[in-house]
Amino acid sequence: MDVAIVSMRPKIADKKANIEKMKRFIQKEKADLYIFGEITLTGYRCKDELRELAEPIDGPSIRELSKVAEKNNSYIIFGMPLQDENIKGLIYNSAVLLHPDGKIGVYRKWFLPNFGPFEEKIFFDEGQKLEVFKTDFGKIGILICYDIYFPEITKAYALQGADIMVCLSASPSVTRVYFERIIPARAIENTVYFIYTNIVGTQEDLIFWGGSQIYDPLGTLLVKAPYFKESIIKTSLDLDILKIARAQRPVLRDIRPEIYRDLYMLARGDNKNDIL
């Protein structure tokens, strides 16, 4: 499976220009799966404009990029603000997975940062589902940026049989050191491929560091994009390695489900003496 990860500098609030740039990157490399960063379609620092820029799942941007996926016989994952299907005015920070046969998968970001320079809870509603997406090459679980700090999400995907984790990100330079410590840990503790794709460039007061990268199921770095520079890099994933990794580090076999019940009760503040 050939995977191309794109560190792209999106233009703020210019969907047309960003789609054209995405197409140009896709034309540069032949791959089975192309992955772009968080909210690549519109740029990250759109603030109140996000509500106007958000589209429904059958909107023009998804339709246009679906044609690209079909034409190239490839999968495409990218970030965008997506409208709620039922309630007008609600939008989600979303990752869209386009299949070459026209199918569409959507993940809505669970954890919305609202501290420091981040204001996502002002604009977005929280996601509720953790769905594993089936492809011709394996099962994919998707996270978005701050989600990576909550290992329960990745574990939930792994227990559903995910082979590959994809994390779309809009991480500024001040957070780089944290992400680069967490990414290999998520791969190792779940014996999965972990793909991290970050945007790049300056948007208002934030400088995004790029550095998109892929780790194998035992935490080996396979490929890494340059910092602070637009790029597309490609590598091949051998999913047969998953069997070897899970024999060497059987963390999924050794899961003890009762810990998740106890964590739930601890988070609720229930009596700690009755737990663990």
N, C-alpha and C positions, 0 to 999 in steps of 0.2 A: 504494500500500500504506500503510494507516494503522497506525502503531505507537504504542502507549501504554506508557510506562515508569513504573514505580511505585517510589517511595522509601517503603518501608513500615517501620514499627517493629514487629517481631514480638515476641510474648510468649514468654518463655523456657519451653520444655517444654510448651507448650499448643497442640497441633496443631489442636484443634477451633476455638479462638478465632482462630488465624491463618488457617485456611481461611475462616471467616466474614468476616474482614476482607478477604481477597483477593477474595471474592465481591462485597463492597460496593464495592471499588475498580473492579472490572470493570463493575459496574452504572452507574458514574458516566460512563463514556465508551464510545462505540461504536468498536471498532477491529478490525483484522484480526489483530493480534498484541499480546498483553499480556506484559510482561516484569517479573518480580520479582527481588529480589536473592538473594545467596548464603544458603543454608540458611534461607530465609524460613519454611519450614514449621515449624521447631522453635525458631528463634532460634540465634544463633551460640555463645553461652557456656554450652553444656549439659554439656560435659566428659563424665564417665563416663555420664551419662544418655543420651548419643547412641546407645549400643549398644542401649538399650531402646526408644528412640524411632524407630530406623531401621526401615524397612519394605521388603518385597519389591516388585518392580516391579508386581505385581498386588495390592498392598495397598490398604487402604480409602481412604487419602488420595488416591492417584492415581486410583482409581475415581471418587471423588466429584468431583474437579476435571476429570476427563475428561468427565463429564456437563455441566459448566459450559461446556467448550470446544465440545461438540456443540450445546448449547442456543443458544450465542451465535454459532455458525458461525465460530469464531475459533481461533487458535493461542495456547497459553499456555506460557511458559517460567518455571520457578521452581526454587529450590534446596532440597535436602533430603538427609538421610542415607539412603543406600540400601544394603540388604543385598546381599551377594554371592549370585549365583544358585545357586552350587554348594557353597561352603564356609561352614559355619555359623560365626558369630562375626566374619567379616570385613565391614566396612562401608566405604562410599565417600562422600566429599563430592561430591554429584552435582547435575547440572542435568537436569531432565526437560522434554522438549518434547512437549506434548500437541497432537495434530492434531484438527481438528473431526470427522474420520471415525473416530476411535477409535484411530488408530495412536499409538504411544509411541516417542519417541527418548530416549536417555540418553547423557549425557557424564559421565565420571568424572574428576575433577580430577587432573591430572598432577603438578603441583608443589605440595607441601604445606609451608607455612612452619613452621619449628620454631626460632624465635629471638624474642627480646624477649617480648611477651605471647602469641605464637602457639605452639600445642602440637599442631598437626594430625597430625603423624606418630605421636603417642601413640595417636590414636583411629582414624585412617583408613588404608586401603591406597591405593596409587597407581594411577591409571588407566593403561591401556595402549593405548587406541585413539583415533584422531583421525578421526572420521567426519563427513562433511558431510551435512546433513539436507536433503532436497528438500521444498519446500513449493510451493503454488500460485503463490507470488509470487517465488520464487528460492531459491537454495541458502544455507543458514545453517551457519556454523561457530560452536561454542560454547567459551568459555573460562570459567574461574572465578578471579577475583581475582589471586593471585600468578602465575598462568599468564601474565599479560600482560607480565611482566618477561622472558619468554623468547620473542623474536620468531620463533623457528623454528616455534612452534605456529601462529601466525597465517599465516606463509608457507606452511606445509603445507596449511592450509585453502584459501588463495588458489590454490595450484597444483592443487587438486582442483576448482576452479571456484566457490568460495564467492563470493557477492555481498555477504553481510552477515555481520559478526562481532558476536556477542553476548557480552559479558563480565558475568557476575553477580559481585557483590562484597559483601564485608563489610569495608570499609576504614575503620579508625578515623581520627580527625582528624589524627593525627601523620603519616599517610602521604598525605594529600590532595595535597600539592604534587607528589609523584612521579607519582601516577596522572594528574593533569591535564596533565603534560608528555608522558606516554607515549601516552595515548589518541589524540590527533591524529596522532602519529607512526605508529602502527600503521595508521591509515586511509590516510595518504599513501603509505607504503612498500609497500602492497599494493593500492592503488586499490580500496578497498572501503568500504561504509558500516560505521561502527563504533559500536555501541550499548553504552553502559556503564550498568548499573543497580546502585545501591548501597543497602543498607539504612540506616536512620536511627535515632537514639535511643541511650540508654545501656544497656549490659549489663555489669554488674559494673564493672570498671575501664576499660572501653573506651567511647568516645563515637564513634558512627558518623556521618559527615558528610552522607550523602545525596548531593545534587548530581548525580543521574543525568543523562546527556547523550548526544547523538548528533552524530557528525561525518559529513560526506559524503566521497566518495572522494578529494577534493582537500584535505581537512583543514579545511573550513569548518564552524564550529559551527552546527548547525541549531536546537537547543533544549537548554535546561539547566534542571534542577529547582533549587529553593532549597536552601541548606545547612541542615542540622539541623532539617528540617521534613518531615513526611509530605506526600506530594503524588502526583498522577498528571498527567502531561503527555503530549500527543499531537502527532504530526506526520506528514506524508506523505513517503514515500520514492519517488523516481522512479528506477527501476532503469535507465532508458535513459541516465541520466547516466554509468553505468559505461563505456559505449563511448567517450564523449567524454573521460572522465578517463584511460582507458587509451591513448587516442591521444596525449593531451598529456603523459602521464608513463608511458611503456611499460615500467615496471619488471618486469612479469611476462613480457613478451616478452624482456627483456634478462637474465633469470636465467641464470647459468652453473652448471649442476648440479654441476660438479666441485668447487665450493667446499664443498658439503655433505659430500662424501667427505673432503676435507682437514680440515674442522672435526671430523669424527668421529675422524680419526687424531690430530689435535692434542689432543682431549679425552682420548684414551687414553694420551697421553704418548709416542706414536711419534716417530721421528727427524724433527725439524723441518727438517733439511736436505733431506729427500726430499719435502717438501711445499711447495705454492705455487710 
